């Protein structure tokens, strides 16, 4: 495997493999949220269907159900048979299933095509996450996880903004945007190769990092749960924002596209800063900062009196989500042994989409009972609790380390205690 360590003369973003992996990462946002601006129009287009209201809302998270079911299995397959073929075949299937909504005749068949799209996403994201762990280590890996979230957000900015304008012309037209993924295939074909698999006897000592951190399964399970919860909250935005803005009197699909575009732009910008911020305050600190920003955004959203206020709230939510998301990947890839990175990637991918799929199933009845204000205030309170928990974990970690080092008369600073 080539040396891909970043240096001033060889920055990580100039590696063709990095570019190919970032292209794959951008498809995550395209998969679900691209059609968000078209949801009210699709509901009106298929108003004769008695289940149009719920089916329309499920079109965005529908791929998440397939991902949740298929990603762990895809991880096992990736560990056994390699990542390259999985990434390429997933991208081809992504184009076919994504564009199917242009021609399918009704909501049930469009919903079925979205489930197939989820299978493609499971293949792509599982292979992509495992390859990040295979190709990069240490600071390079941390930098790439931040770039990956940035690619998702900037890709989402482009795709959702295009979809907002396309939805003005026709609620079906945003499905054509999935065809853009075909342009990624040539570079993926050239740049992505399966790394050589380590071969060792049963008595051989594992290479550094090959066995991960013990007990890695418990820690990975906690990360998977927290990532699912984070995405459940965040995905209120693409699934419910268009209906919230419509209720507030913003009837243009372009308004939803602009709001989600600002969310993605904010997230993309802060994700570029992830590596520097993480180095300064550690993983626990950046989790606390990210959840605090998300809580602020959800608190401000129902108080917004103008479009600019709504944009500011969505920007805060996007920034917070971008700060916490890379940590899940970096921590999980550091925990899992080399031979289980595919499985770790599959579980991480599944957790993202489990949260996304469950989001409208929980938020829609909450809106019916408490309204949008109640939903957003509840989300803000939950995120505030997560902020406090992260801060408390950081303080406890620092106190334990300080106690241990004080006995050895070694100076300690709060930053040194944060992982």
RAZI-V516668 format. One record per residue. N is the residue number from 0. RES is the residue in three letters. PHI is phi in whole degrees, -180 to 180 (NA if undefined). PSI is psi as a letter, one per 30 degrees, with the letter a starting at -180 (NA if undefined). OMEGA is omega in degrees with one decimal (none if undefined). Layout:
N RES PHI PSI OMEGA
N RES PHI PSI OMEGA
//
This chain:
0 UNK NA k -177.3
1 UNK -67 l 173.2
2 UNK -77 j -176.2
3 UNK -115 g -179.8
4 UNK -65 k -177.9
5 UNK -77 k 174.4
6 UNK -136 l 177.7
7 UNK -54 e -179.9
8 UNK -90 f -178.3
9 UNK -137 i -179.2
10 UNK -62 l -172.1
11 UNK -62 e -176.3
12 UNK -72 f 178.1
13 UNK -90 f 176.2
14 UNK -72 k -179.8
15 UNK -57 e 178.0
16 UNK -65 e 177.0
17 UNK -61 e -179.3
18 UNK -61 e 180.0
19 UNK -63 e 179.6
20 UNK -69 e 177.1
21 UNK -69 e 173.8
22 UNK -60 e 178.7
23 UNK -63 e -179.7
24 UNK -62 e -177.8
25 UNK -65 f -178.5
26 UNK -71 f 178.9
27 UNK -59 e 179.7
28 UNK -69 e 179.1
29 UNK -59 e -173.4
30 UNK -58 e -172.4
31 UNK -100 e -164.5
32 UNK -84 f -176.1
33 UNK -57 e -176.7
34 UNK -88 g -178.0
35 UNK -54 e -179.7
36 UNK -63 f -177.2
37 UNK -91 f -172.8
38 UNK -60 e 177.9
39 UNK -60 e 178.5
40 UNK -66 e 177.2
41 UNK -66 e 178.1
42 UNK -63 e 177.4
43 UNK -72 e -179.3
44 UNK -62 e -178.4
45 UNK -110 h -177.0
46 UNK -64 f 177.9
47 UNK -73 f 177.9
48 UNK -80 k -178.3
49 UNK -63 f 179.7
50 UNK -102 g -173.7
51 UNK -61 e -175.7
52 UNK -62 e -177.2
53 UNK -76 e 179.8
54 UNK -64 e 179.0
55 UNK -61 e 180.0
56 UNK -69 f 179.8
57 UNK -84 f 179.7
58 UNK -63 e -179.6
59 UNK -69 e -179.0
60 UNK -87 f -176.9
61 UNK -54 e 177.7
62 UNK -59 f -177.6
63 UNK -63 e 179.7
64 UNK -63 e 178.6
65 UNK -65 e 179.1
66 UNK -62 e -178.7
67 UNK -59 e -179.2
68 UNK -79 e -170.2
69 UNK -98 f -172.5
70 UNK -62 e 177.7
71 UNK -61 e 176.6
72 UNK -65 e 177.0
73 UNK -61 e 177.4
74 UNK -63 e 177.4
75 UNK -64 e 178.6
76 UNK -65 e 179.5
77 UNK -63 e 178.2
78 UNK -66 e -174.9
79 UNK -90 e -170.6
80 UNK -117 f 177.7
81 UNK 106 l -171.1
82 UNK -103 e -169.5
83 UNK -61 e -178.3
84 UNK -61 e 179.4
85 UNK -66 e -180.0
86 UNK -65 e -177.7
87 UNK -68 e -179.3
88 UNK -66 e 177.3
89 UNK -64 e 179.6
90 UNK -68 e 177.5
91 UNK -63 e 178.5
92 UNK -63 e 178.4
93 UNK -59 e -179.1
94 UNK -63 e -176.1
95 UNK -65 e -176.8
96 UNK -70 e -178.6
97 UNK -66 e -178.4
98 UNK -79 f -174.8
99 UNK -61 f -179.2
100 UNK -63 f 176.7
101 UNK -64 e -169.8
102 UNK -121 f -176.8
103 UNK -67 k -166.2
104 UNK -83 f -173.8
105 UNK -150 l -177.1
106 UNK -65 e 178.9
107 UNK -59 e 179.8
108 UNK -73 e 174.6
109 UNK -64 e 176.9
110 UNK -60 e 178.1
111 UNK -63 e 178.5
112 UNK -65 e 177.6
113 UNK -70 e 175.1
114 UNK -66 e 176.3
115 UNK -64 e 176.3
116 UNK -58 e 178.4
117 UNK -64 e 176.0
118 UNK -61 e 178.2
119 UNK -61 e -179.8
120 UNK -64 e 178.0
121 UNK -59 e 179.1
122 UNK -65 e -176.5
123 UNK -65 e -171.6
124 UNK -72 e 176.9
125 UNK -65 e 178.6
126 UNK -64 e -177.0
127 UNK -64 e -179.8
128 UNK -64 e 178.7
129 UNK -63 e -179.6
130 UNK -68 e 174.3
131 UNK -59 e 177.7
132 UNK -69 e -179.8
133 UNK -71 e -172.1
134 UNK -85 f -168.0
135 UNK -130 l 178.3
136 UNK -138 l 171.1
137 UNK 55 b -177.2
138 UNK -64 e 178.3
139 UNK -62 e 179.4
140 UNK -66 e 177.2
141 UNK -60 e 179.2
142 UNK -63 e -177.8
143 UNK -70 e 177.4
144 UNK -63 e 174.6
145 UNK -67 e 177.2
146 UNK -62 e -179.8
147 UNK -64 e 177.7
148 UNK -65 e 177.0
149 UNK -63 e 178.4
150 UNK -62 e 177.6
151 UNK -62 e -176.6
152 UNK -73 e 179.0
153 UNK -68 e 173.5
154 UNK -63 e 177.0
155 UNK -62 e 177.2
156 UNK -58 e -179.2
157 UNK -68 e -174.2
158 UNK -67 e -176.5
159 UNK -73 e 176.6
160 UNK -63 e 175.2
161 UNK -61 e -178.9
162 UNK -65 e 178.6
163 UNK -61 e 178.0
164 UNK -73 e 178.9
165 UNK -65 e -178.5
166 UNK -66 f 175.7
167 UNK -65 e -179.7
168 UNK -79 e -179.8
169 UNK -162 k 178.7
170 UNK -67 f 177.4
171 UNK -85 f -170.6
172 UNK -61 e 178.2
173 UNK -58 f 178.4
174 UNK -64 f 180.0
175 UNK -66 f -177.2
176 UNK -64 f 179.2
177 UNK -63 f 178.6
178 UNK -66 f 178.8
179 UNK -63 f -179.5
180 UNK -63 f 178.6
181 UNK -62 f 179.9
182 UNK -70 f -179.6
183 UNK -82 f -171.5
184 UNK -61 e -177.5
185 UNK -58 e -179.7
186 UNK -68 e 176.5
187 UNK -59 e -179.1
188 UNK -62 e -175.8
189 UNK -80 e -168.2
190 UNK -87 e -172.8
191 UNK -87 k 173.8
192 UNK -131 l 175.7
193 UNK -74 k 177.2
194 UNK -68 l 177.5
195 UNK -62 k -180.0
196 UNK -83 k 178.3
197 UNK -68 k 176.5
198 UNK -117 k -179.7
199 UNK -152 l 179.4
200 UNK -77 l -178.5
201 UNK -64 f -177.9
202 UNK -89 f -177.6
203 UNK -73 k 178.1
204 UNK -79 k -179.1
205 UNK -62 k 175.2
206 UNK -67 l -179.0
207 UNK -58 k 179.4
208 UNK 86 f -174.4
209 UNK -68 f -178.0
210 UNK -101 g 176.4
211 UNK 68 a -179.2
212 UNK -107 k 178.1
213 UNK -98 k -9.0
214 UNK -84 j -172.2
215 UNK -68 f -177.3
216 UNK -65 e -179.5
217 UNK -66 e -179.7
218 UNK -66 e 177.9
219 UNK -64 e 178.9
220 UNK -61 e 177.9
221 UNK -65 e 177.1
222 UNK -63 e 179.9
223 UNK -61 e 179.4
224 UNK -63 e -178.0
225 UNK -65 e 178.5
226 UNK -67 e 177.3
227 UNK -62 e 179.6
228 UNK -64 e 179.3
229 UNK -61 e -179.0
230 UNK -73 e 175.0
231 UNK -59 e -180.0
232 UNK -71 e -175.4
233 UNK -62 e -172.8
234 UNK -75 f 167.7
235 UNK -58 e -175.9
236 UNK -65 d -178.0
237 UNK -70 f -177.7
238 UNK -90 f -173.7
239 UNK -121 f -174.8
240 UNK -62 e -178.7
241 UNK -63 e 179.5
242 UNK -74 e 175.7
243 UNK -63 e 179.4
244 UNK -67 e 177.4
245 UNK -63 e 178.1
246 UNK -65 e 179.6
247 UNK -80 f 176.6
248 UNK 103 g 176.5
249 UNK -93 j -171.7
250 UNK -91 f -176.8
251 UNK -88 k 174.5
252 UNK -63 f 179.0
253 UNK -63 e 178.4
254 UNK -64 e 177.4
255 UNK -64 e 178.3
256 UNK -60 e 179.5
257 UNK -67 e -179.5
258 UNK -63 e 178.3
259 UNK -68 e 176.1
260 UNK -64 e 177.4
261 UNK -66 e 176.0
262 UNK -57 e -179.3
263 UNK -69 e 179.5
264 UNK -64 e 177.6
265 UNK -62 e 179.3
266 UNK -62 e 179.5
267 UNK -63 e 179.5
268 UNK -66 e -179.4
269 UNK -70 e 177.4
270 UNK -64 e 176.3
271 UNK -64 f 179.8
272 UNK -91 f -172.7
273 UNK -55 e -175.1
274 UNK -60 e -179.4
275 UNK -69 e -178.8
276 UNK -66 e 179.1
277 UNK -62 e 178.5
278 UNK -65 e -176.7
279 UNK -80 e -172.6
280 UNK -122 f 176.6
281 UNK 80 l -177.3
282 UNK -65 e -178.5
283 UNK -64 e 179.0
284 UNK -62 e -177.9
285 UNK -73 f 173.2
286 UNK -64 e 179.2
287 UNK -62 e 179.8
288 UNK -64 e -178.1
289 UNK -65 e 180.0
290 UNK -67 e 176.8
291 UNK -65 e 178.7
292 UNK -65 e 177.6
293 UNK -63 e 178.7
294 UNK -60 e 178.9
295 UNK -62 e -179.6
296 UNK -63 e 179.7
297 UNK -68 e 176.9
298 UNK -69 e -176.4
299 UNK -80 f -172.1
300 UNK -57 e 179.6
301 UNK -72 f 178.6
302 UNK -89 f -175.1
303 UNK -64 k -180.0
304 UNK -102 f -178.8
305 UNK -133 l 178.2
306 UNK -62 e -179.2
307 UNK -65 e 176.6
308 UNK -66 e 176.8
309 UNK -63 e 178.7
310 UNK -64 e 179.1
311 UNK -64 e 179.1
312 UNK -65 e 179.3
313 UNK -67 e 177.0
314 UNK -64 e 178.6
315 UNK -65 e 178.6
316 UNK -64 e 179.0
317 UNK -63 e 179.2
318 UNK -64 e -179.4
319 UNK -64 e 179.4
320 UNK -63 e 179.8
321 UNK -67 f 179.5
322 UNK -76 e -177.2
323 UNK -85 f -171.5
324 UNK -63 e -178.8
325 UNK -62 f -178.1
326 UNK -62 e 178.8
327 UNK -61 e -178.0
328 UNK -68 e -177.0
329 UNK -62 e -179.2
330 UNK -68 e -177.8
331 UNK -66 e 179.4
332 UNK -67 f 175.2
333 UNK -75 f -179.6
334 UNK -79 e -171.2
335 UNK -75 k 173.8
336 UNK -67 l -176.7
337 UNK -54 e -175.8
338 UNK -75 f -179.9
339 UNK -122 g -179.2
340 UNK -68 e 176.0
341 UNK -62 e 177.8
342 UNK -63 e 178.3
343 UNK -61 e 177.2
344 UNK -62 e 178.4
345 UNK -65 e 179.7
346 UNK -67 e 176.6
347 UNK -63 e 178.6
348 UNK -61 e 179.6
349 UNK -61 e -176.9
350 UNK -65 e 177.1
351 UNK -59 e -172.0
352 UNK -84 f 170.1
353 UNK -62 e 177.0
354 UNK -61 e -179.9
355 UNK -65 e -178.0
356 UNK -69 e -178.3
357 UNK -73 f -174.1
358 UNK -56 e -179.4
359 UNK -70 f 178.3
360 UNK -66 e 177.6
361 UNK -92 e -174.1
362 UNK -74 e -177.3
363 UNK -62 e 176.3
364 UNK -67 e 176.7
365 UNK -66 e 176.7
366 UNK -65 e 179.9
367 UNK -61 e -176.3
368 UNK -92 e -172.8
369 UNK -114 f -177.6
370 UNK 82 l -180.0
371 UNK -64 e -179.8
372 UNK -61 e 179.2
373 UNK -63 e 178.9
374 UNK -62 e -176.0
375 UNK -68 e 177.8
376 UNK -67 e 176.9
377 UNK -63 e 177.6
378 UNK -63 e 179.7
379 UNK -63 e 179.2
380 UNK -65 e 179.0
381 UNK -64 e 178.9
382 UNK -66 e 175.8
383 UNK -64 e 176.8
384 UNK -62 e 177.8
385 UNK -67 e 175.9
386 UNK -63 e -179.8
387 UNK -63 e 179.3
388 UNK -63 e 178.6
389 UNK -65 e 178.3
390 UNK -63 e 178.5
391 UNK -64 e 177.6
392 UNK -62 e 178.1
393 UNK -65 e 179.6
394 UNK -65 e 179.2
395 UNK -62 e 178.4
396 UNK -62 e 179.4
397 UNK -65 e 180.0
398 UNK -64 e 178.3
399 UNK -64 e -179.5
400 UNK -67 e 179.5
401 UNK -64 e 179.0
402 UNK -62 e -179.1
403 UNK -67 e -176.1
404 UNK -80 f 178.3
405 UNK -62 e 178.6
406 UNK -64 f 177.9
407 UNK -99 g -179.6
408 UNK 59 h 177.3
409 UNK -109 k 178.7
410 UNK -60 k -179.5
411 UNK -139 k 175.3
412 UNK -118 l 179.5
413 UNK -56 e -177.5
414 UNK -61 e -174.5
415 UNK -69 f -178.3
416 UNK -87 f -176.1
417 UNK -86 k -177.8
418 UNK -67 NA none
//
